[in-house]
Amino acid sequence: MQKKFLIFGAHPDDPDLMFGGTALKLIKAGHAVKFVSVTNGCAGHHILSEEELIPRRYEEAQASAKILGLEEYQIMDNPDGRLENTLKNREDITRIIRNFRPDVVITHRLCDYHPDHRITAQLVLDTSFLLRVPRFCPDTPVPDHNPVFAHSFDAFTDPRPIRADAFVDIEEVVEVKYKLVDCHKSQFYEWLPWVDLNEKNFSAEGWSWQKKMEYLEKHWGWRFKAQAKMTNGKAKHYAEIFEYSPYGRNVSPEEFQALFEP
């Protein structure tokens, strides 16, 4: 039976980091995955204007979607850095979930450092009960089943570290996951080196794929390695882990892990 997964990230590259490896394995096995960026990514650059960056980030997301074989990589029209927890956004996200009818909905945790991440998490979690309320967004029918809600990895420890309630070993697809990341060139070769790595004159122009992969592994591979360590040896080198949320459909720990198995 086909399973459906809906991933809400705050920006057009977050879903790739959150779920890219798992998506590759699930889609290959015949399951359906949709990515949603709740903002348009317009603030994520130190040189490009919003007008220049919005279409570029959209096209980068679509390039990733093509590699993955996603059902859709939807970019919502909310400004990056200025996302608000509004009724309209709650209604829009409710409609997205109802229309896709996923088995699993995944988003950030509420303790994330970035305000857009936190607000995305709150918006998504705030739909978990309203999905079942017919008079809320009455133009979009209530699904016949409530999805399981879950959170993706982060490294924050306050108020507590994330739990690895389920995991997927992504070692066999990690190079393709880096190709997804590589699609988001405005971020990983321009903006993030400037803002996070203090490399003000960085350029990856003319790099071979091997050199790009080594660079991505050095600066972002720690995320996937850290998640593998949380599996108590079940995943050797690279993994994606997921924390169960009690807000959606109740499942046992065994059922939660089984959801992510192709």
C-alpha positions as CSV (number, residue, x, y, z in Angstrom):
1,M,0.0,0.0,0.0
2,Q,1.3,3.4,-0.9
3,K,2.1,5.8,1.9
4,K,2.1,9.6,1.6
5,F,4.5,12.0,3.4
6,L,4.2,15.7,3.6
7,I,7.2,17.7,4.8
8,F,6.9,21.4,5.9
9,G,10.2,23.3,6.1
10,A,10.4,27.0,6.7
11,H,12.7,27.7,3.6
12,P,13.3,26.2,0.2
13,D,16.1,23.8,1.2
14,D,15.0,22.9,4.7
15,P,12.9,19.9,3.5
16,D,15.9,18.5,1.6
17,L,18.0,18.6,4.7
18,M,15.2,17.3,6.9
19,F,13.9,14.4,4.7
20,G,15.9,14.2,1.5
21,G,17.5,10.8,2.0
22,T,14.4,9.2,3.4
23,A,12.4,10.7,0.5
24,L,14.8,9.1,-2.0
25,K,14.3,5.6,-0.5
26,L,10.5,6.0,-0.1
27,I,9.9,7.3,-3.6
28,K,12.0,4.5,-5.1
29,A,9.7,2.1,-3.3
30,G,6.6,3.6,-4.8
31,H,5.5,6.0,-2.0
32,A,4.5,9.6,-2.5
33,V,6.3,12.6,-1.0
34,K,5.5,16.3,-1.1
35,F,7.8,19.1,0.1
36,V,6.4,22.5,1.2
37,S,8.5,25.6,2.0
38,V,6.3,27.9,4.1
39,T,8.3,31.0,3.1
40,N,9.6,32.0,-0.3
41,G,13.2,32.4,0.8
42,C,13.5,36.0,-0.2
43,A,15.8,37.1,2.6
44,G,18.5,34.4,2.2
45,H,21.2,36.3,0.4
46,H,23.7,39.0,1.0
47,I,23.8,40.4,-2.5
48,L,20.7,39.5,-4.5
49,S,17.5,41.5,-4.1
50,E,14.2,39.9,-3.1
51,E,13.0,40.2,-6.6
52,E,16.0,38.3,-7.9
53,L,16.1,35.7,-5.2
54,I,12.5,34.5,-5.1
55,P,12.4,33.0,-8.6
56,R,15.9,31.7,-8.2
57,R,15.0,29.8,-5.0
58,Y,11.9,28.5,-6.7
59,E,13.9,27.1,-9.6
60,E,16.4,25.6,-7.3
61,A,13.6,23.8,-5.4
62,Q,12.2,22.5,-8.6
63,A,15.6,21.1,-9.7
64,S,15.7,19.2,-6.4
65,A,12.1,18.0,-6.9
66,K,13.0,16.6,-10.4
67,I,15.9,14.5,-8.9
68,L,13.7,13.2,-6.2
69,G,10.5,12.6,-8.2
70,L,8.4,14.5,-5.7
71,E,4.7,14.9,-6.1
72,E,5.3,18.7,-5.7
73,Y,7.8,21.1,-4.2
74,Q,5.4,23.9,-3.2
75,I,6.7,27.3,-2.2
76,M,4.2,29.4,-0.2
77,D,4.1,33.1,-0.7
78,N,5.3,34.2,2.8
79,P,8.4,36.5,3.1
80,D,11.5,34.9,4.6
81,G,12.3,36.2,8.0
82,R,8.9,37.8,8.4
83,L,6.7,34.6,8.8
84,E,3.7,35.2,11.1
85,N,1.4,32.8,12.9
86,T,-1.8,34.1,11.3
87,L,-5.2,32.7,10.7
88,K,-4.7,32.8,7.0
89,N,-1.5,30.8,7.2
90,R,-3.2,28.2,9.5
91,E,-6.0,27.9,7.0
92,D,-3.6,27.6,4.0
93,I,-1.6,24.8,5.7
94,T,-4.8,23.1,6.7
95,R,-5.9,23.0,3.1
96,I,-2.5,21.8,1.9
97,I,-2.7,18.9,4.3
98,R,-6.3,18.0,3.6
99,N,-5.8,18.1,-0.2
100,F,-2.7,15.9,-0.1
101,R,-4.1,13.5,2.6
102,P,-0.8,12.3,4.0
103,D,-0.1,9.5,6.3
104,V,2.7,11.4,7.9
105,V,3.3,15.2,8.4
106,I,6.8,16.3,9.4
107,T,8.0,19.7,10.4
108,H,10.6,21.5,12.7
109,R,10.5,21.5,16.5
110,L,9.2,24.4,18.4
111,C,12.6,25.0,20.1
112,D,14.5,25.8,16.9
113,Y,16.8,28.9,16.7
114,H,15.2,30.4,13.7
115,P,11.9,32.3,14.1
116,D,10.6,31.0,10.7
117,H,11.3,27.4,11.8
118,R,9.5,27.9,15.1
119,I,6.5,29.6,13.5
120,T,6.3,26.9,10.8
121,A,6.3,24.3,13.5
122,Q,3.5,26.1,15.4
123,L,1.4,26.6,12.3
124,V,1.7,22.9,11.3
125,L,0.9,21.6,14.8
126,D,-2.0,24.0,15.2
127,T,-3.7,22.2,12.3
128,S,-3.5,18.8,13.9
129,F,-6.9,19.1,15.6
130,L,-8.5,21.5,13.1
131,L,-7.9,19.0,10.3
132,R,-10.9,17.0,11.7
133,V,-13.2,20.0,12.1
134,P,-15.5,20.2,9.1
135,R,-16.6,23.8,9.7
136,F,-13.0,25.0,9.7
137,C,-12.0,25.6,6.1
138,P,-15.4,24.1,5.0
139,D,-14.3,24.5,1.3
140,T,-11.8,21.6,1.7
141,P,-13.2,18.2,2.8
142,V,-11.9,16.6,6.0
143,P,-9.7,13.5,5.2
144,D,-10.9,10.1,6.1
145,H,-7.9,9.5,8.3
146,N,-5.8,11.7,10.6
147,P,-2.1,11.8,9.8
148,V,0.8,11.1,12.2
149,F,2.7,14.2,13.1
150,A,6.5,14.2,13.6
151,H,9.6,16.4,13.9
152,S,12.8,16.2,12.0
153,F,16.3,16.5,13.5
154,D,17.9,19.6,15.1
155,A,20.9,19.8,17.4
156,F,19.2,22.0,20.1
157,T,19.3,20.8,23.7
158,D,17.1,23.4,25.5
159,P,14.6,22.4,26.7
160,R,15.7,18.9,25.7
161,P,17.4,17.1,22.8
162,I,15.3,15.6,20.1
163,R,14.4,11.9,20.4
164,A,15.2,9.3,17.7
165,D,11.8,7.6,17.8
166,A,12.3,6.4,14.2
167,F,15.2,6.5,11.8
168,V,16.2,5.7,8.3
169,D,19.7,4.7,7.3
170,I,20.6,6.9,4.3
171,E,24.1,5.8,3.6
172,E,23.3,4.2,0.3
173,V,21.7,7.4,-1.0
174,V,23.8,10.0,0.8
175,E,25.6,11.1,-2.4
176,V,22.3,11.7,-4.1
177,K,21.1,13.6,-1.0
178,Y,24.1,15.9,-1.5
179,K,23.0,16.4,-5.1
180,L,19.7,17.7,-3.7
181,V,21.6,20.1,-1.5
182,D,23.7,21.1,-4.5
183,C,20.6,22.2,-6.3
184,H,20.2,25.0,-3.8
185,K,23.3,26.8,-5.0
186,S,22.3,30.3,-3.8
187,Q,22.3,28.9,-0.3
188,F,25.1,26.4,0.0
189,Y,27.7,28.1,-2.2
190,E,26.7,31.8,-1.7
191,W,24.6,32.7,1.3
192,L,25.6,30.1,4.0
193,P,29.3,30.4,3.4
194,W,29.0,34.2,3.9
195,V,26.7,34.2,6.9
196,D,27.6,31.0,8.8
197,L,31.2,30.2,7.8
198,N,32.6,33.8,7.6
199,E,33.9,33.1,4.1
200,K,33.2,36.5,2.6
201,N,34.9,35.8,-0.8
202,F,33.9,32.2,-1.2
203,S,33.3,30.8,-4.7
204,A,32.6,27.3,-5.9
205,E,32.8,28.3,-9.6
206,G,34.4,25.6,-11.7
207,W,34.5,23.0,-8.9
208,S,34.2,19.3,-9.8
209,W,31.4,17.3,-8.3
210,Q,33.9,15.5,-6.0
211,K,35.2,18.8,-4.6
212,K,31.6,20.0,-4.0
213,M,30.7,16.8,-2.2
214,E,33.7,17.0,0.0
215,Y,32.8,20.6,0.9
216,L,29.2,19.7,1.6
217,E,30.3,16.7,3.7
218,K,32.7,18.9,5.7
219,H,30.3,21.6,6.6
220,W,26.9,19.9,6.6
221,G,27.6,16.1,6.8
222,W,27.8,16.4,10.6
223,R,24.0,16.6,10.7
224,F,23.5,13.1,9.1
225,K,26.4,11.6,11.1
226,A,25.0,12.9,14.4
227,Q,21.7,11.4,13.6
228,A,23.3,8.0,12.8
229,K,24.9,8.1,16.3
230,M,21.4,8.5,17.8
231,T,20.4,5.1,16.4
232,N,22.5,3.1,18.9
233,G,24.5,1.5,16.1
234,K,21.6,0.5,13.9
235,A,22.7,3.0,11.3
236,K,26.5,3.1,10.7
237,H,27.4,6.4,9.2
238,Y,24.4,8.5,7.9
239,A,20.8,8.6,9.0
240,E,17.7,10.8,9.3
241,I,15.8,10.5,12.6
242,F,12.3,11.5,13.5
243,E,10.5,12.3,16.7
244,Y,6.9,11.3,17.2
245,S,4.4,14.0,18.1
246,P,1.2,13.0,20.1
247,Y,-0.7,15.8,18.3
248,G,-1.8,13.6,15.4
249,R,-2.9,10.0,15.0
250,N,-1.7,7.8,17.8
251,V,0.6,4.9,16.9
252,S,2.8,2.6,18.8
253,P,6.6,3.0,18.7
254,E,6.8,0.0,16.4
255,E,4.1,1.4,14.1
256,F,5.9,4.7,14.0
257,Q,9.2,3.2,12.9
258,A,7.4,1.0,10.3
259,L,5.9,4.1,8.7
260,F,9.4,5.1,7.5
261,E,10.3,1.7,6.1
262,P,10.0,1.5,2.3
